[in-house]
Amino acid sequence: MKRSPPPVTASTVNWSGSKPPLLRFLHTCCAEFLPETGGAVADYIPELRKADPAHFGISLATLDGHVYEVGDTRIPFTIQSMSKPFVFALALDTLGADKVESVIGVEPSGDPFNSIRLNAQNHPFNPMVNAGAIACSGLIQAAKGDGAFEYIRQALSRFAGRELDVDEAVYASESATGDRNRAIGYLLRTNSVITDNVPAVLDVYFRQCAILVTARDTAVMAATLANHGVNPLTGEQVVTPYAISRTLSVMTSSGMYDYAGEWIYRVGIPAKSGVGGGILAALPARLGLGSYSPKLDKHGNSVRGIKVCEALSAHYDLHMLNRSDDARHSIIADYNIGKNPSRRVRRPQEQAILAKHFQDVRVIELVGTLSLSNVDYVSRRLAGGPRPQFVIFDLRRVTATTRAGARLVAEAFKELAELGVTVVLSGIKRTSREWNTISEWTNRLGNIRDFYLLDTAIEWAEDQIVYRYGGSIDFLEATELSEQPLLTGLSEEELTDLSALCAIRTHQPNEKIIAAGDEATSLFFLRSGVVHVTLPDGIRLATLTAGMAFGEMALLEPRRSADVVADASATAYEVAIKDFERFRGEHPRAGERIMRNLAQILAERLIVANAKVDLLTSG
């Protein structure tokens, strides 16, 4: 009988077309603010009058490279004053902070963006007003000469993640009507802020303001500011974190001109507007927002763009000073090797040493950002317990490291070195940005080891404890069947009979002895060397040394569930399952004892697995 297909419900129809909550919110903002008719299109630059006042686009870029777009996000418009923070950051990196700060201030002016006024030192108040921006362009023009504008255009393109062009008509219009900016330029020249050709500097500035962007571009550019200067789409470090932090500081105090105080009070996100109708906002370590709507308010800011920023900040409580990060959430697990040893199956002598000295290895698994407060909390948590000989910090869940956090980490590691404690890092690659941040402060310390896998780090620390307390780990030493835990309790006669069924096999380094999915036809007793038991995806389940059995699940399952690979040259006793079953039939007492031993081994593994789960779910 032919079965009817399952009923189609609203949930199955809508699932594929559903929108993420944040995208739905942006759609709501677009619909709500689209009818807004307040403000006027900029007309002091004739070409800007041609903008369509109906255009309205909103884009939001996340730091993992996802970009939301609603409305007219692909309509090009000129960047205008939104270029200022990026050129300021570029100047800091190109010329150095001392040079830039010697001629440009960082204080709010309280004046409109095009005010012809300097501070008490006859310098521009800040790089966000026209005087400061022209000074920035002058510094780059003095350094790069005829290539200054192309240098700026390429930099802004890297911020956007694509090549940006110039609107030649707007450039020409701006140049033809830019007498107020010329007055500012010559005022700067009179006060030695600009020392080069004023017309050449202004030409760079006019062209820089006429670069074409979209709302999507400005969202990505803002996200690059929020992401410590790393473009979330391309992964390129466009400018240094130092330049970014200084730029965001000035955007916070002065990015919205004589509306800056009200903006930071109500919205609380560093932002920059442009008379072309764009606004970009960069919430550090969170997101970048870009909007486009040509009608401006009396301060020269996009009316609809202001409303979008206010709504986003209020709805999601995004004010940058309203952070709720709690340092106590930075530790996901804290234990010693008594609670969670490595996956290496140890011999009795090693087990005895590790059981006695389990507190000598402390493992702290971290999550989130290594910030100053988080590192401080971790160091105090560590000091609250017994002094270990080894402390392992697992960083695989760490998403970022601040410079302040990295410096405090180094100071904590130095203190541990003076106390004779070895630090082991796991879960971090030497090619990663976090490693570079940490190693900047720790590369001179001699008490640090690193292993990418946490289990490898724990295993190494365990080995050191075994060595320090008189134990030995001899991978070449040959063991007998009588030393096998699976065969505990068998008589000498039973062991002799079993030995007669075994063949000694030699396996080369990296040789796959057992492959997952194969038929389980034999059982192995490791005589010498080391083997790893891994899942097909590479996850290591156990490390076995001489005296341990592997492939023992063949007693319960017809097919292999994991790979077994020789770590170094290894030898093993191999017995065919059919011969082993015949042995159990001829020696029923021994067969019963072996199955009891297997049950005990599996129970011990389950206890360890449950302990690992408890560590990650407790507290």
C-alpha positions in Angstrom: 0.0 0.0 0.0 1.4 3.4 -1.0 2.1 5.6 2.0 0.8 9.2 2.0 3.4 12.0 2.3 3.6 13.8 5.7 1.3 16.7 6.0 2.7 20.1 5.1 2.4 22.5 8.0 3.1 26.3 8.3 6.3 25.5 10.2 7.7 23.4 7.4 6.8 26.0 4.7 8.2 28.9 6.6 11.4 27.4 8.0 13.6 27.8 4.9 12.4 31.4 4.5 12.6 32.5 8.1 14.7 35.5 9.0 17.2 35.9 11.9 15.8 38.1 14.6 18.4 40.8 14.0 17.5 41.0 10.3 13.8 41.2 11.2 14.5 44.1 13.5 16.4 46.0 10.7 13.4 45.4 8.4 11.1 46.8 11.1 13.4 49.9 11.4 13.4 50.4 7.6 9.6 50.2 7.5 9.1 52.4 10.5 11.5 55.2 9.5 10.9 55.2 5.7 7.9 57.6 6.0 10.1 60.1 7.9 10.3 63.3 5.7 12.2 65.6 8.0 15.5 67.2 7.0 17.0 68.3 3.7 19.4 67.0 1.2 22.8 68.8 1.3 23.0 71.5 -1.3 26.2 73.5 -0.5 28.0 71.1 -2.9 25.8 71.3 -6.0 26.2 67.6 -7.1 24.9 66.4 -3.7 21.5 68.0 -4.5 21.0 65.2 -7.1 20.6 62.5 -4.4 17.3 60.8 -4.3 15.7 61.7 -0.9 13.7 58.5 -1.0 16.8 56.2 -0.8 17.1 54.4 2.5 19.5 51.5 3.2 20.6 49.8 6.4 23.4 47.3 6.7 25.0 45.6 9.7 28.2 43.6 9.6 29.2 41.1 12.4 32.7 40.3 13.4 32.5 36.8 12.0 31.9 38.3 8.5 28.1 38.1 8.1 26.5 41.1 6.6 22.8 42.0 6.9 21.2 44.3 4.3 17.8 46.0 4.2 16.6 48.5 1.6 18.9 50.5 -0.7 22.2 49.1 0.6 23.9 48.9 -2.8 23.2 52.5 -3.9 26.6 54.3 -4.2 27.0 57.7 -2.5 30.1 59.7 -1.6 31.8 59.0 1.7 32.4 62.7 2.6 33.3 63.2 6.3 33.0 59.4 7.0 36.4 59.2 5.5 37.9 61.1 8.4 38.3 58.4 11.0 39.9 56.0 8.5 42.4 58.6 7.2 43.2 59.6 10.8 44.0 55.9 11.6 46.1 55.6 8.5 48.1 58.8 9.4 48.8 57.4 12.9 50.2 54.2 11.4 52.0 55.9 8.5 53.6 58.8 10.4 53.5 57.7 14.0 51.4 59.1 16.9 53.9 61.7 18.0 53.9 63.4 14.6 50.2 63.4 14.2 49.4 64.4 17.7 51.9 67.3 17.5 49.7 69.1 15.0 46.1 67.8 15.6 44.3 67.8 18.9 41.8 65.3 20.3 39.3 67.6 22.1 35.7 68.2 21.1 35.2 71.6 19.5 31.5 72.1 20.1 31.4 73.8 16.7 29.9 72.7 13.3 32.1 70.4 11.2 33.3 73.2 8.9 34.1 75.8 11.5 37.1 78.1 10.7 38.5 78.0 14.2 41.6 76.4 15.8 42.4 75.6 19.5 44.5 77.6 21.8 47.7 76.1 20.3 46.5 77.1 16.8 45.9 73.5 15.9 42.7 71.8 14.8 40.6 70.7 17.7 40.4 67.1 16.5 40.6 65.0 13.2 36.8 64.7 12.8 36.2 68.4 11.9 37.3 69.7 8.5 40.4 71.5 9.8 41.7 68.3 11.5 40.8 66.1 8.5 42.6 68.5 6.1 45.6 68.5 8.4 45.6 64.6 8.2 45.5 64.7 4.5 48.3 67.2 4.5 50.5 65.0 6.7 50.0 62.1 4.2 50.5 64.3 1.2 53.8 65.5 2.7 54.8 61.9 3.2 53.6 60.4 0.0 53.7 63.3 -2.5 51.8 62.7 -5.7 50.8 59.2 -4.6 49.0 60.5 -1.4 45.4 60.2 -2.7 46.0 56.7 -4.2 47.5 55.7 -0.9 44.4 56.8 0.9 42.0 55.2 -1.7 43.8 51.9 -1.4 43.6 52.0 2.4 39.8 52.8 2.4 39.4 50.0 -0.1 41.0 47.6 2.3 38.6 48.7 5.1 35.7 48.1 2.7 37.0 44.8 1.4 36.7 45.8 -2.2 38.1 48.4 -4.6 36.5 51.8 -4.2 36.2 54.4 -6.9 35.8 58.2 -7.1 32.7 60.2 -8.2 34.5 62.6 -10.5 31.4 64.9 -10.8 31.2 65.3 -7.0 34.9 65.8 -6.8 34.7 68.6 -9.4 31.7 70.2 -7.7 33.3 70.0 -4.3 36.5 71.5 -5.6 34.7 74.3 -7.4 32.7 75.3 -4.4 35.2 74.6 -1.6 36.3 78.1 -0.7 35.5 77.5 3.0 37.9 74.5 3.0 40.5 76.6 1.2 40.2 79.2 3.9 40.8 76.5 6.5 43.8 75.2 4.5 45.5 78.5 4.4 44.7 79.1 8.1 46.5 75.8 8.8 49.4 76.9 6.5 49.7 80.2 8.4 50.1 78.3 11.7 52.5 75.7 10.2 50.1 72.8 10.5 50.4 72.4 6.8 53.9 73.0 5.5 53.3 71.9 1.9 51.4 73.1 -1.2 47.9 74.0 0.1 46.1 73.4 -3.3 47.7 69.9 -3.5 46.6 69.1 0.0 43.1 70.2 -0.7 43.0 68.2 -3.9 43.7 65.1 -1.9 41.0 66.0 0.6 38.4 66.8 -2.0 39.1 63.5 -3.8 39.1 61.5 -0.5 35.6 62.9 0.3 34.3 62.0 -3.2 35.1 58.3 -2.8 32.0 56.2 -3.6 30.7 53.7 -1.0 27.4 52.0 -0.2 25.7 51.3 3.1 27.1 47.8 2.9 30.6 49.1 2.5 30.3 51.4 5.5 29.0 48.6 7.6 32.0 46.5 6.8 34.3 49.5 7.3 32.7 50.1 10.7 33.1 46.4 11.6 36.8 46.6 10.7 37.1 49.4 13.3 35.1 47.3 15.8 37.3 44.3 15.1 40.7 45.9 16.1 41.5 46.8 12.5 40.9 43.4 11.0 38.4 43.3 8.1 35.9 40.6 9.1 35.4 39.7 5.4 39.0 39.5 4.2 40.8 38.8 7.4 43.3 41.5 6.6 44.8 43.6 9.4 44.2 47.0 7.8 45.7 49.2 10.5 47.1 48.5 14.0 45.0 48.1 17.1 46.7 51.2 18.5 45.4 53.3 15.7 42.0 51.8 16.0 41.7 52.5 19.8 42.7 56.2 19.3 40.4 56.6 16.3 37.4 55.2 18.2 38.2 57.5 21.1 38.0 60.6 18.9 34.8 59.2 17.2 33.2 58.8 20.6 33.9 62.4 21.6 33.7 64.2 18.3 32.4 62.0 15.5 29.0 63.6 15.5 30.3 67.2 15.8 28.1 69.6 17.9 25.7 66.7 18.5 28.5 64.4 19.9 27.6 64.8 23.6 23.9 64.1 23.0 24.9 61.1 20.8 27.2 59.4 23.2 24.7 60.0 26.0 21.7 58.5 24.2 23.3 56.1 21.7 26.6 55.3 23.2 28.3 53.9 20.1 31.3 55.5 18.4 30.1 56.9 15.1 30.8 59.2 12.2 28.4 60.9 9.8 28.8 62.4 6.3 26.8 65.1 4.4 26.4 62.6 1.6 23.7 60.9 3.9 25.8 58.1 5.4 26.3 57.2 9.1 28.6 54.5 10.3 28.8 53.2 13.9 31.4 50.8 15.3 30.6 49.0 18.6 33.9 47.6 19.7 34.2 43.8 19.7 30.5 43.5 18.6 29.4 44.9 15.2 29.5 47.6 12.5 26.5 49.5 11.3 26.2 51.5 8.1 23.1 53.4 6.9 22.3 55.7 3.9 19.5 58.3 3.7 20.4 61.7 2.1 18.1 64.0 4.2 20.2 65.7 6.9 19.3 67.5 10.2 20.6 70.9 11.3 23.9 69.2 12.5 24.6 67.6 9.1 23.6 64.1 10.2 21.2 61.8 8.3 17.7 62.0 10.0 16.8 58.4 9.3 20.3 57.2 10.0 20.2 58.8 13.5 16.8 57.1 14.2 18.2 53.7 13.1 21.2 54.0 15.5 19.0 55.2 18.4 16.6 52.3 17.8 19.3 49.6 17.6 21.1 50.9 20.7 17.9 51.2 22.8 16.3 47.9 21.6 19.4 45.8 22.3 20.9 47.9 25.1 24.1 48.4 23.1 25.5 51.5 24.9 29.2 50.8 25.1 29.4 51.7 28.8 26.6 49.2 29.7 28.7 46.0 29.5 27.7 43.0 31.5 30.8 40.7 31.1 31.5 38.8 34.3 35.0 37.6 34.9 33.6 34.6 36.9 32.3 33.2 33.6 35.8 33.0 32.1 36.5 29.6 33.6 34.5 26.7 32.2 36.3 24.0 34.1 39.0 23.8 36.8 40.3 20.4 38.0 43.4 18.3 38.7 44.5 15.0 37.1 42.8 13.0 39.9 39.5 14.1 38.5 40.3 14.1 34.9 43.5 12.3 33.8 44.8 12.0 30.2 43.6 9.3 27.9 46.8 7.4 28.3 46.2 4.0 29.9 48.9 3.9 32.6 50.7 0.9 34.1 50.2 0.2 37.8 53.5 1.8 38.9 52.7 5.0 37.0 49.1 4.9 38.3 50.3 4.7 41.9 52.6 7.8 41.5 49.9 9.9 39.8 47.3 8.9 42.4 49.6 10.2 45.2 50.6 13.4 43.4 47.4 14.3 41.5 47.3 17.8 42.9 50.6 18.6 41.2 48.9 19.1 37.8 46.1 21.7 37.7 44.0 22.2 34.5 42.0 25.4 33.9 39.9 25.6 30.8 39.1 29.2 29.8 36.4 30.7 27.6 35.6 34.1 26.0 38.1 37.0 26.1 41.3 37.1 28.1 40.8 40.6 29.4 42.4 42.3 32.4 39.5 41.4 34.8 39.2 37.9 33.5 42.9 37.1 33.9 43.0 38.7 37.3 40.1 36.4 38.4 41.8 33.3 37.0 45.1 34.2 38.8 43.3 34.6 42.1 41.3 31.4 41.6 44.6 29.6 40.9 46.2 31.0 44.0 43.3 29.8 46.1 44.3 26.2 45.8 47.4 24.1 46.6 50.5 25.1 44.6 50.8 22.7 41.6 54.0 21.8 39.8 52.3 22.2 36.5 49.3 24.4 35.5 47.7 23.9 32.2 45.6 26.7 30.6 43.4 25.4 27.8 42.6 28.3 25.4 40.7 26.5 22.7 37.5 28.4 23.7 39.2 31.7 24.0 37.9 34.1 21.3 40.2 37.1 21.9 43.0 38.4 24.0 43.3 42.1 24.9 46.7 43.7 25.3 46.0 44.4 28.9 45.0 40.8 29.5 48.1 39.5 27.7 50.3 41.7 29.8 48.7 40.5 33.0 49.1 37.0 31.8 52.8 37.5 31.3 53.1 39.0 34.8 51.2 36.0 36.3 53.4 33.5 34.3 56.5 35.3 35.6 55.2 35.0 39.2 54.6 31.3 38.6 58.1 30.8 37.3 59.5 32.3 40.5 57.5 29.8 42.5 58.8 26.9 40.4 55.5 26.2 38.5 55.6 25.3 34.9 52.9 26.8 32.7 51.5 24.7 29.8 49.3 26.2 27.1 46.9 24.2 25.0 44.3 24.8 22.4 46.2 27.6 20.7 48.2 27.6 17.4 51.5 29.4 17.1 50.2 31.0 13.9 47.1 32.6 15.6 46.6 36.2 16.5 46.0 35.2 20.2 49.4 33.5 20.3 51.1 36.6 18.9 49.4 38.8 21.4 50.4 36.6 24.3 53.9 35.9 23.1 54.7 39.6 22.8 54.8 39.7 26.6 55.8 36.1 27.4 58.5 35.1 24.8 61.3 35.7 27.3 59.9 33.4 30.0 61.4 30.0 30.2 58.7 28.2 32.1 56.2 27.9 29.3 55.4 24.9 27.2 52.6 24.5 24.6 50.7 21.6 23.0 47.8 22.1 20.7 45.7 19.3 22.1 44.7 19.5 25.8 45.0 15.7 26.3 48.6 15.8 25.0 49.4 18.6 27.4 47.9 16.6 30.3 49.8 13.5 29.2 53.1 15.4 29.1 52.6 16.8 32.6 51.7 13.4 33.9 54.9 12.0 32.4 56.9 14.7 34.2 55.3 13.8 37.5 56.1 10.1 37.0 59.8 11.0 36.2 60.1 13.4 39.2 59.0 10.7 41.7 61.2 7.9 40.6 59.0 6.3 38.0 60.0 5.3 34.5 58.2 5.1 31.2 60.1 2.6 29.0 58.4 2.3 25.7 60.9 -0.3 24.6 60.5 -2.6 27.6 58.7 -5.8 26.6 55.9 -7.1 28.8 54.3 -10.5 29.3 50.7 -11.7 29.1 50.7 -12.0 32.8 50.9 -8.2 33.1 47.7 -7.6 31.1 44.8 -6.2 33.2 42.4 -8.1 30.9 44.0 -11.4 31.9 44.3 -10.7 35.6 43.5 -13.8 37.7 44.4 -16.4 35.1 46.6 -19.2 36.2 50.0 -19.9 34.9 48.7 -22.9 32.9 45.9 -20.8 31.4 48.3 -18.1 30.4 50.6 -20.7 28.8 47.8 -22.2 26.8 46.7 -18.7 25.6 50.3 -17.8 24.7 50.4 -20.8 22.4 47.6 -19.3 20.4 49.3 -15.9 20.0 51.6 -14.6 17.3 54.0 -11.7 18.0 53.5 -8.9 15.4 55.8 -6.0 14.8 54.2 -2.7 13.7 56.1 0.3 12.2 55.6 3.9 13.3 52.3 5.4 12.0 51.2 2.0 10.8 47.4 1.5 11.1 46.9 -1.8 13.0 43.1 -1.6 13.2 40.8 0.4 10.9 37.3 1.5 11.9 34.6 -0.4 10.1 36.7 -3.5 9.5 35.5 -6.9 10.7 36.8 -7.6 14.2 38.7 -10.9 13.7 41.5 -10.7 16.4 42.5 -9.4 19.8 45.8 -7.6 20.6 47.9 -7.4 23.7 50.5 -4.7 23.5 54.0 -6.1 24.3 56.1 -3.0 23.7 55.8 0.5 22.3 52.8 2.9 22.2 49.6 2.9 20.1 46.8 5.5 19.8 43.1 4.7 19.6 41.3 7.3 17.5 38.0 7.9 15.9 37.8 8.2 12.1 37.6 12.0 12.4 41.0 12.1 14.3 39.7 12.5 17.8 42.0 10.5 20.2 40.2 8.2 22.6 43.2 6.7 24.3 47.0 6.2 24.4 48.1 2.7 25.2 51.5 1.6 26.4 53.1 -1.9 26.9 50.9 -4.1 29.0 47.6 -3.0 27.6 45.1 -4.7 25.4 43.4 -3.2 22.3 40.8 -4.5 19.9 39.1 -6.1 23.0 35.7 -4.8 21.9 35.8 -7.6 19.4 34.6 -9.7 22.3 31.3 -7.8 22.1 31.1 -6.2 18.6 31.5 -7.8 15.2 33.1 -4.6 13.6 35.8 -2.2 14.6 34.6 1.2 16.0 37.9 3.0 16.0 41.4 3.1 14.4 44.5 2.0 16.2 47.8 3.4 15.0 51.3 2.7 16.2 52.9 5.8 17.6 56.4 4.4 17.5 57.7 0.9 16.7 55.5 -1.5 18.6 55.1 -5.2 19.1 51.9 -7.0 20.1 50.6 -10.5 20.8 47.8 -11.1 18.4 45.2 -13.9 18.8 42.4 -14.7 16.4 38.9 -14.3 17.9 38.0 -17.8 16.8 41.0 -19.2 18.7 40.3 -17.0 21.7 36.7 -18.3 21.8 37.9 -21.9 21.6 40.3 -21.1 24.5 37.4 -19.7 26.6 35.4 -22.9 25.8 38.3 -25.1 27.0 38.9 -22.9 30.0 35.5 -21.7 31.2 36.8 -20.3 34.5 39.4 -18.2 32.6 36.7 -17.1 30.1 34.4 -15.9 32.9 37.3 -14.1 34.6 38.3 -12.3 31.3 34.7 -11.1 30.8 34.6 -9.8 34.4 37.9 -8.0 33.8 36.5 -6.5 30.6 33.4 -5.3 32.5 35.6 -3.7 35.1 37.8 -1.9 32.4 34.7 -0.6 30.7 33.2 0.6 34.0 36.4 2.5 34.8 36.3 4.1 31.4 32.6 5.1 32.0 33.6 6.7 35.3 36.3 8.8 33.7 33.9 9.8 30.9 31.2 10.8 33.4 33.8 12.8 35.4 34.7 14.8 32.2 31.0 15.5 31.6 30.5 16.6 35.3 33.5 19.0 35.0 31.9 20.8 32.0 28.3 20.9 33.4 28.9 21.7 37.1 28.7 25.3 38.3 
